[in-house]
Amino acid sequence: MPRISNRTGVVLVSLSLCAVAAGVTTVNASAAPNASSHGRSSASAQSSLAPKVTHTGTGPTGYTVTFRYKAPKAKSVRIEGEWYFANPYRLSALAGTATETVATPGTLPAQWKPGDIPIGSPNSSAANWPVVSMKQDRRTGVWSYTVPLPSGTFNYGFYVDCATSDQSGCTEVADPANPAWNVKNGKVTGSVEPVSQVYVPSDPKFGTVDESWQAPAAKHGTLADVTYPAPASVTPAGKNYLAVYTPPGYDPKRAKAYPTVYLNSGGSNELDWSTQGSVGNILDNLIDTGEIQPMVVVMPNTTGFGDSTTYDTFDANVVNSVIPYVEKHYHVSTAASQRAIGGLGYGASIANSFLFDDTAEFGYYGVLSPGLHGNYVLPTADQLTDDQVAALKKVQILVGGGWQDPSHYYHASEVATLNQVGVPVLPDYTNGGHEWYAWRVGIKDFLTKVAFFPPLAG
């Protein structure tokens, strides 16, 4: 049986700014020291150590976040957070090529300025983010670190007693005071997510962008971690995992069946989109504002199917196992025109493998940061048959990613190929690297500009 968790969020008003953060404490700098704490952990002691987002009203961003980790016997605790920054228009190059990657300065939060975006340094397809030492309060055994952050969602994790300077050989762990939604009383259902997230509101006084579409919304959908039969799965054998989002007010008996999005990660677990990608919050907000219709979103674990260099096994699993399971257990349409598929990185290549070889299964395709993954090779215009082109013209496509993504040249080549054969495609590039900052923007654009709008016949 799936474990179902309603994601929680709390709204606290701070200097007339709506500061919302799930699993964190949000306070005004002048607030009483006993400001209420709201976390996802059932243990109040752990909850009190959740990240504290403070509206300081001072530069550079108007907000600070204090992270804490209790480890009385640890000799060192370091925190890694997605907070290197750069102003994209001050970089030596705007977009990467097949032979040259955009160089980034690795600006730290204290030097953040309006216009800066989160982007790794060195800029690559790896998660290159700053790792800094935390300070311990020997009386309480709590390690802490305070950093100013602009608006948005930031992933972070801890390294405890890591002996190497580059974290090699060490395991990053999530915040026990701010765990993933599939953790209850310390027990995990499905895959383990190694990082946690914190959302920081915007203070327009300091030029931070309004990212409230990523914040916990007033009305919450539901996330469930589901184990489904998967004969093709090797690890675990004969079964695998899905994270399934159902919208606020989901009604299994309503007259109209829900459309479905199948959203694949970058060769990783089923939790990535709903944790690092904050997709549950994004969906909640877009549904609440009427920008998208209520929908069911299915996020498969893309690992465990043997050789990840080939797509045949996983694609067959989607068609023969995932879709039938979802359509049996959820009130969703069985029409291909009411199914969308998307993904990032390796997951984008999965979407491409359906787009170019089996368009009959989905009506909408969101391809984010595709690249050279496994043995999938993007066809050139002269390799596409007339039948393939005709099939491509019957679906709707978004191809996007970060301008500074090292694979940007590949994104652009896919758009050029589709244009060359007369297939409509929405190019969707944003300033950013090969990272969640850009993919959150990409999935928002796919859902609001392409998926199920306008509807296809069928």
N, C-alpha and C positions, 0 to 999 in steps of 0.2 A: 504494500500500500504506500502511496506517496505521502511524504510529510508535507503538510501545507502550512505556510507561514504568511500571515498578513504583515506586509512591511509597515513599519511604524515611522511616523514623523511628527515633530512637535514644532509649533510656531511660537516664537517669542518675539515681541516687538522691541526693537532697540533703536532709539533715536529715530522713530518713524520708518525704520527700514525693516522689512519682513525678513528675519533671519531664520532659516529653516535648515535643520541638519538631523538626519536620522542617526541614532546611536551616538550623538555627541551632545555636549553641554554648550549652550549658546548664551552668552551674557554680555551685558553692557559693561564697559570698563568701570563705570561708577555704580554698578549694581551692588547690592548687598552680597557678602561673600558666600551666603548660603543659597544662592540662586539654584533653582531646581535642576536636577540632573535627569536626563532621559536616555536610557540605553536599551539595547536589544537583549542584553544579558539578564537573566533572572536573578543573578546575585548582585545585591546592592553595592557590595564592596567593589566588585569589578566595574559596575556601571559608573561608579564615582571616578574611575580612572579613564573614562572615555575621553576622546579629544575635546578640548574646551576651545570653542570659537569665540573670540572676544572682539567686540566692536570698540576699537580704541579711538576712532575719529582722528587718528594721526597717520602720517605717511609711513611707508610709501603707498599702502593699499587701503588703509582704514580698518583693517582687521589683522589680528594675529591668531594663530592656532597653537595650543600647547598640547603636546603628545606626552603620554605617560605609560610606563611599563614597570610593573612590580616584579623585581627579581632580586631579593635581598642578598642572595649568595653569588650572584653573577659578578664577574670581574670587569665586564664591559658589556654595554648594550649600544648598538648603533641603529640609526633609523635611515631608511632609504625612502625618498619621496619624489614624486614626479614634479619637481619644481626647479629645473633649469629653465631659463627663459632667453628669448631673443626677440628683437624687433625685425620682422621678416624683411622690411624694406631697407634695412641697413646692412643686410648680408651682402657678401660679395657676389652672390648669384641667387636668383629667385627659385629656379627649378633645377632638379638634378637631371643628369643625363646618364646614358648607359656606362660612361667611363668616369664621370665626375660626380661626387657627392657634395652637396652644399655644406660648407663649413659653418659651424655654430659656436658662439663664444662661451656657452655655459654660464650665463649670468645668473647669479644667486638671488634669492627673493629680496634681500635687503636693498639690492640695486634695481629692482623692478621699476619700470616706467610705463606710462600709458602707451598702448600699442604693442607691448611685449606679449608673446604667446609662449605657452610651455612647449619646449622642444629639447630633446635629448642632446647630450654633448659627450663624446663625439656623436654626430648625427649619423645614425645607421638604422638598420632594421632591428638592432638589439635595444634592450631597455637600459639606456645609459643615463642614469640619474644620480644626483649627489647622495653620498652616504656620509653621515656625520655622527660623531660621538655624542651620546646623551650624558647628562650629569646626574649623579645619584645623591639622593637625600639619605644619608646613612641611618638616620633615625627611623625612617619609614621603609627604607629599601626600595623606594620608587625612583626610577630614572625618568628624567623629563627633558624636553626640548621645545623651545618656543620659536616660531618663525612667522614673519608676516607673509600673507598670501593674498593674491587677488581673487576675484570671484571664479567659481567653477568647482568641478569635482576633481579631487586629487587622490591617487592611489598611494599607499605607503605600507611599509612592512618593517620588521625588526630583525636584526642579527644579534644573537646572544652568545657571548663568549666566542666570537669568531676570531681565530688566531691569524688569519691571513689579511693583508691590507687591502686586497682586491675582492674579498669575500669568496674566493675560490674554495671549493670544498665545504662551504657552509650553506645552511638551509635558511631561507627567509621565512619568517612566520608572521601570520596575521595578528592583529591586535585582539587579545582575549577579551578586552572590554568593548570591542566593536567588531564582533565576528560577522561572518557571512550569514545570510538569512536561512541557510540550511543547517545551521548549528543550533542545537537546543540542549541546554544543560550540559554543554561540553561534548555532546554526541553529534556526529556528522552523518547526514543522509546524502548519499551520492559522493561527489568528488570533494576534495579538500581545496579550498581557495587560499593561496599563500599570502594574500595582501588584503588590506582593508581600505575603506574610502572615507573621505571627509568632504562635505560640501561647504563652501564658503560663499556667503551672500555678496552682493555688489554694493559698494559705496560710491555712487556717481561723483561725489566730490573729488575723488582721486582718479577718475577716468577709468574705473574698472567696468568691464562689459557686463550687461545684465544677462546672467546665465541661469535665470530662475526656471527655465524650462527643464533643467536638470535636477531641480530641488525636489525633495519629497512633497507631494501634492496633498491637498485636503482630502481627496477621495483616492483610496488605494485599491489597485488591483491585487490579485493573489498570485504568488509564485509557488509552484510545487516541484519538488525533485522526484522524478518518476523513474523507476526501473522498468524497462520494457524488454520483451523477448527479442533477441537479436542473434539468430543462428550464425551469422557471419562474424560476430564479435569473438576475438581471441582473448582479450583481457578487459573485463572479466569474460569468461567463457560463456557463450550462449545468451548473454544479456548485456545491456548497456544502459546509459542514463540520458534523460532529457530534463531540462528545466522548462517548465511550461508556465507562461503568463496568461491568466484570464483577466479580463477587464473588470473595473468596478461595476457591480450590479450584474455580473455574468448570470444569464438565465438559460439553463439547459433545456427549457421548454418554449423559448420564444419562437414566434412564427418564422422568423428569418434566421437561417444558420449564419454563424460568424465566419468571416474570412480568416485565413490563416497565413502567417509569415513563418517560414522556416529559416532560421538565422544561425549561420555557422560561424564558429570561432576560428582563430588562426592556428589550427592544429593543436587545440587544447581542450579544456574541459567544458562541460555544459554550463558552468557558473560564470564564465568570463563576461559574457554580455550583460548579465543581470547584476554583476558586482562591479567589475572594473569599467564596464561600459555604461553603467547606470541606466540600462534600457527600461527597467520597470518604472523608474521615476519619469523618464522621458515619455513613455507611453501614457502614464497617468496624466501628465500635464497636457499632452496633445489631445487626448480624449476629452479632458475637462474643458479645454478651450474650444472644442469643436473643430480643431484642425484636422483630425482624423476620426474615422468611425471606430467604435469598439471592435477589437479584433483579438484573436488568440495568437500568441507568438510562441513558437517551439524552438528551443535552442539545444541541439544535440551535442553530446560529447563526440568530438571528431576523432578521438584516439581509440586505440584498442582493436583496430581492424586489420592488423598485420602490417604489411608494407605500405607506409604512408606515401610512397612515391607514385602509387597508382590510384586512380580514382574509381575504377570500375567496382571494386568491392563496396566502398562506402556509398556510392551512388545507388547501387542495387539495394543496399540496406535501407536507404531513404525511401525508395519506391516500394520495396516489398515488406518492410518492417515498420519504419517510422510512420509513414503516412497512414497505413491501415490501422495502426495502433491509435493514433490521434483521432482519426475519423470514427473509430469505434467508441472511444472513451470521452470525447468532447463533442459539443453541438456545433460542428463546423461544416461548411459546405464541402461537398465532394467534387465540385467542379474545378477543373484546372484553372479556369479564369478567375476563381476566387482564392487561388494560392499564389503566394509570392515567395521567392527565395533570395537570400542575401548572405553576405559574409565578408570577412576581412582577411587579407593575406591568403593563407591556405584555404580558408573558407570562401574567399572570392574566387579562387580557382575551382572550387567545387561548384559554385554558381555558374562559372563559365563553362564547365564541362556539361552542365545541363543546357545552358544557353545555346551552345554551338552543336550539341549532339542529340538533345532530347527535349525540345521545347514543348512537347505535348504535356509535360507534368505541371508547368507553372506559367502564369500569365505575366509575371512581373519579376525583374531581375535587378538587384542592387549589388553591384560589384565594387567593393571598396578596397583599395590598395592591392590590386592583383599584381602578381609578379611571377618569377620563375620558381614554381613549387613542384617538386617531384618530377614526374615525366610528362606533365601536362604542358603542351606547347600551344600558345595562341596561334590559331590559323591566320595566314595572310589572306588578303582579298582574293588573290588568284587561286587559292586553295579551296575557297568556299564554292560549293555546288549551287546550281540554281535552286534546288529543293531547300538547301540550307538557308539561302537568302530569303526565299519565300516564307519559310517558317519564322525567321528572325523578324520579318516585317509584321508578323501577327502578334508580337509581344511588345512590352514596354520595358525600357532599359535605362538604368542610371549607372554610369561608371565614374568613380571619383576616388579621392584620396588627397593627401597633403601635397602642396606644391613642392615642399622641401623633402618629401619622402624619397629615399634613394631609388625607389622603383617608379618614380613619377614618369619617367620615359616610357615605361611599360603601360601605365594607365593611358597615357596619351596615344600610344601606338594602337591600343584597342579601340579607342574612339575614332582614330583615323581610319582603321580598317572598316569599321561599321559605316562611317561616312562614305568611304570609297565605293561601297556596294549599295549605297542608297538606303541604309537601315537607320531610322531615327534613333538617336541616343541622347540622353541628357548628360553632358559633361558636368561634373560637380567637384571642382577643386577648391580647397581651402588652404589657408596658410597653416602649415603644420607638418610634422614628420610622420614616421611610421609608428603612430601611437594613438592612444585612446582619445586624446584631445580632438584629433581630426576625425576619428571614427564616430564619436558621439554626434558631431555635426553632420557627418555623412548619413547616419541612420535616420536622423531627424529629417533631412532633406529627402531621403528615399521614401519615407512614410508620408510626408506631406506633399510631395510633388509627383510621385510616380505610382506607388503601390495603391491599387484599387481606385485610382483617380486619374482620368475618368475611367469608369468601369468598362471592361471588355465584354463583348457579347458572350453568352454561354451560361 
